Amino acid sequence: MTPGLAALGADALLVAHVGVVLFVVGVAVLVPLGAARGWRWVRHRQLRLLHLAAITFIAAQAWLGELCPLTEWEQGLRGLAGEAAHAESFIGYWLGRLLYIDAPWWAFVAVYTAFAAFVAALWKRVPPARGRRRDPAP
């Protein structure tokens, strides 16, 4: 793999990583808001399952002391590109500053666990739909 292609791949992974963060945080904000406003899509079962699975995976990784696979993959590509982790390119610099926070590991474990508990609580407060009812055949 060429350094340029590795740098491009690292930037693409960083964009995807930010997308995952926006999905996890955004859905957690939009579900209670949407429930209050009567938005039906916030009760979509597959969306809610994916959301719960994502934050559960993130919290489990934190408890196990593991980095996110996207972070590890991005750092590996940055190394192949001859770049420092979370730096160099415009996209890498700015999205990295938004995404990567310097804090002790226990802080991430606490935040991810609390967020996972909040998402799980949304299942009780704003339950997803059970599924579509099918009309009987005529």
Sequence and secondary structure as in RCSB ss.txt:
>XXXX:A:sequence
MTPGLAALGADALLVAHVGVVLFVVGVAVLVPLGAARGWRWVRHRQLRLLHLAAITFIAAQAWLGELCPLTEWEQ
GLRGLAGEAAHAESFIGYWLGRLLYIDAPWWAFVAVYTAFAAFVAALWKRVPPARGRRRDPAP
>XXXX:A:secstr
  HHHHHHHHHHHHHHHHHHHHHHHHHHHHHHHHHHHT GGGG HHHHHHHHHHHHHHHHHHHHT   HHHHHHH
HHHHHTT  TT SSHHHHHHHHHH     HHHHHHHHHHHHHHHHHHHHHS            
